[in-house]
């Protein structure tokens, strides 16, 4: 009988938006303004403001830029966005997901 192994437990609370981490932790710690950060990252101030306001997601392109800028790699920023997106989608699709049957390989 095959075993199921959960790689990660589902978070009980909504994961933070990467923009919240940038806004509340990274920019203040670096002492950098939004304008200066956008210029150094090579993105528009409008894009950065949208991310900081949690209205826009982090794209792969932006994740790579942030990872280089912060020195922690793009994977971290993309993983933060993925976790938030999956949380949102699961809540939005909860009723529809229950109706989808599970299939198992023979």
C-alpha positions as CSV (number, residue, x, y, z in Angstrom):
1,X,0.0,0.0,0.0
2,X,1.5,3.4,-1.0
3,X,2.2,5.9,1.7
4,X,1.5,9.6,1.5
5,X,4.2,11.9,2.8
6,X,3.3,15.6,3.2
7,X,6.3,17.6,2.2
8,X,5.0,20.7,4.1
9,X,2.2,21.3,6.4
10,X,-0.4,23.8,5.2
11,X,0.0,27.1,7.0
12,X,-2.7,27.9,9.5
13,X,-2.5,31.6,8.9
14,X,-2.3,33.6,5.6
15,X,1.3,33.7,4.5
16,X,2.7,37.3,4.3
17,X,2.8,39.0,1.0
18,X,6.4,39.6,-0.1
19,X,5.6,43.3,-0.4
20,X,4.8,43.4,3.3
21,X,8.2,42.0,4.1
22,X,9.9,44.5,1.8
23,X,7.9,47.4,3.3
24,X,8.1,46.5,7.0
25,X,11.5,44.8,7.2
26,X,13.8,45.1,4.3
27,X,13.6,48.8,3.3
28,X,13.7,50.1,6.8
29,X,16.7,47.8,7.7
30,X,18.6,49.0,4.6
31,X,17.6,52.6,5.1
32,X,16.6,52.9,1.5
33,X,13.7,55.0,0.1
34,X,11.2,53.5,-2.3
35,X,12.5,55.7,-5.1
36,X,16.1,54.7,-4.5
37,X,15.2,51.0,-4.2
38,X,13.2,51.1,-7.5
39,X,16.1,52.7,-9.2
40,X,18.7,50.2,-7.9
41,X,16.4,47.3,-8.8
42,X,15.7,48.7,-12.3
43,X,12.0,48.7,-11.9
44,X,9.4,51.5,-11.9
45,X,8.4,53.2,-8.7
46,X,4.8,52.4,-9.6
47,X,5.6,48.7,-9.7
48,X,7.4,48.8,-6.4
49,X,4.6,50.8,-4.8
50,X,2.1,48.2,-6.1
51,X,4.1,45.4,-4.5
52,X,4.6,47.3,-1.3
53,X,0.8,47.9,-1.1
54,X,0.3,44.2,-1.7
55,X,-1.7,44.9,-4.8
56,X,0.8,43.3,-7.2
57,X,2.6,40.0,-7.0
58,X,6.3,39.4,-7.3
59,X,7.1,38.1,-10.8
60,X,10.1,35.8,-11.5
61,X,11.9,38.8,-13.0
62,X,11.3,40.9,-9.8
63,X,12.2,38.0,-7.6
64,X,15.6,37.6,-9.3
65,X,16.2,41.4,-8.9
66,X,15.2,41.4,-5.3
67,X,17.3,38.3,-4.6
68,X,20.4,39.9,-6.1
69,X,19.7,43.2,-4.3
70,X,19.2,41.6,-0.9
71,X,21.8,38.9,-1.4
72,X,19.3,36.1,-0.6
73,X,18.5,34.8,-4.1
74,X,15.3,34.9,-6.1
75,X,14.0,31.6,-4.8
76,X,13.1,33.1,-1.5
77,X,11.0,35.9,-3.0
78,X,9.3,33.6,-5.5
79,X,8.5,31.0,-2.7
80,X,7.0,33.8,-0.6
81,X,4.7,34.8,-3.5
82,X,3.9,31.1,-4.3
83,X,2.8,30.4,-0.7
84,X,0.6,33.5,-0.8
85,X,-0.9,32.6,-4.2
86,X,-1.6,29.0,-3.1
87,X,-3.3,30.2,0.1
88,X,-5.5,32.7,-1.8
89,X,-6.4,30.1,-4.5
90,X,-7.2,27.4,-2.0
91,X,-9.6,29.7,-0.1
92,X,-11.2,30.9,-3.3
93,X,-11.6,27.4,-4.8
94,X,-12.4,25.5,-1.6
95,X,-15.9,24.3,-2.7
96,X,-14.8,23.4,-6.2
97,X,-11.7,21.5,-5.0
98,X,-13.8,19.3,-2.7
99,X,-15.8,18.2,-5.8
100,X,-12.7,17.0,-7.7
101,X,-12.1,13.3,-7.3
102,X,-8.7,12.0,-6.3
103,X,-7.0,9.6,-8.6
104,X,-4.3,7.1,-7.6
105,X,-1.8,5.3,-9.9
106,X,-2.5,1.6,-10.1
